[in-house]
Amino acid sequence: MGDTVRLNVSLLNTRDTTVYVDRRMFWGGLAGGLRLEIADEQGKAVPLHAHPDALMPPPSGTDLSILVRLDSGFFYGTSIDLPVKEIFPRSGSYSLRVIYNSMLRRDMVAPQLRDLPVLWADSPMIPSQQLRIQIK
């Protein structure tokens, strides 16, 4: 129970064309771009008290580095460390899933970026596959 689980998450471009994503990925909820869902063996959600919603600040309208280019087969991601004794209430099997939701609106970025193929805020959410872990 004194261990830490490191969760690495990445967006992988599986399309045949280039796509751009917001370089900012905040944990804590869809207001920040990434939401972590954890469920116990019975499928009951495990509350994540240590990770409240983080509101993503609006980008500067002149920031040309706000986007990351993902060519086909390329990925971009982040990670989070989960202290076992703070997140997982007892030993057992848990499922983890991350949902990505872009919070970037076209009208909030520099004009020269607005016509690029970007995952904008109105794009569908992207859920990961569920991952099973065993806590002992």
N, C-alpha and C positions, 0 to 999 in steps of 0.2 A: 504493500500500500504506500510505501515511500517513494515509489518510482514515478517517472514522468512518461507520458505517452506523447511522442512527437507525431503530429499529423501533417503530412505534406500534401498540398493541394495544388493542382495545376489545371489550367484550361488548355486543352489540346485542340488545335485546328484540324478537324477531320474532313474539312471541305477541300475541294480542288482549287479554290481561289483564296486569295489573301483576305484576312479580316483583321480589324483593329479592336483592341480592348483598352479600357481605362487602366492605366498603370497602378492606380490606387485600389487596393483590396483591403478593406477593413473587416475584422471579425466582429461578431456579436449580433448580427441580425441582418435582414435584407436592407435595412437603412444604410448599412455600411458596405454592402456588396456580397458578403459571405455569411451564411447562416449555418451553424452546426446543429444537427439534430442527433441526439443520442437516445436510444431506447434500451430497456432491459430485456431479459429473456421472455417476458410476457408481452412485450411490445409496448409497455408503458413508457411514456416520455420521461427522461431524466432532466429535471430542471437545471439550467446552467446559470446559477446565481452569480458566478464570477465573471460572466461575459455579457454585460448589458448591451442593448442596442447602441451602436456607435454611429452617430449621424455623420455622414461624409460631407465635408465642407464643399461648397461649390468651387469649381476650378477657376483660376484666373482666366479671363477672356483673352489673354495674350500668351498663355502658356502653350507652346508648340510641342512640349514634351509629355503632354498628358496621355498620349496614346502609345500603345505598344503594338508593333506590326507583327502579326503571326502569319507567316506563309504556311502553306499546306504542310502538315507534319510537325510544325513547331509548337512549343508550349510556353506558358508563362504562369508563374505561381508564387505561392507563399507557404508559410508553415505556422503552426501554433503548438506550444507545449501545454499539455493538459496534466496538471498534478493529479495523480490517481486518487489520493485520499480526499481531494476537494471536489472531484467530478463524479467519481463512481462510488455510490453509497456502500456497496459490499462486493465481495467476490462473486463472479459469475460471468455469463456471456452477455455481451452488449453489441448493438449494431450502431454504426456511425454513418452519417450521410451529410454531405455538404451541398448547399444550394447556392448557386451564383446568380445574382441579379444585378445587372448593370444599373447604376444610378445616374449615369451620364446622359444629359439631355443635349440634343443637337444645338439648341439655341444658347447653350452655356459655354461652348468652346469657341476658339478663334475661327473666324469665317473661313479661312483656308483649309480647315479640317472638316467642315460640315458635309462635304460631298464624298468623303471616304466611306468604305464599307465597314461601319462600326457597329458593335453590339451596343445599341443605344438603350435607354431606359425602357422603351416600349418593346424591346426584344423579349422573347420568351425566357423564363427562368431556366437555368441549366442545373438539373439535379445530378449528383454523382451516383454511382452504383453504391449499394450498401456494403460496408466493410464490417466484418465480425471480428471482435477481439475477445479474449478471455482474460479476465482479471482474477488473479489468485491471491 
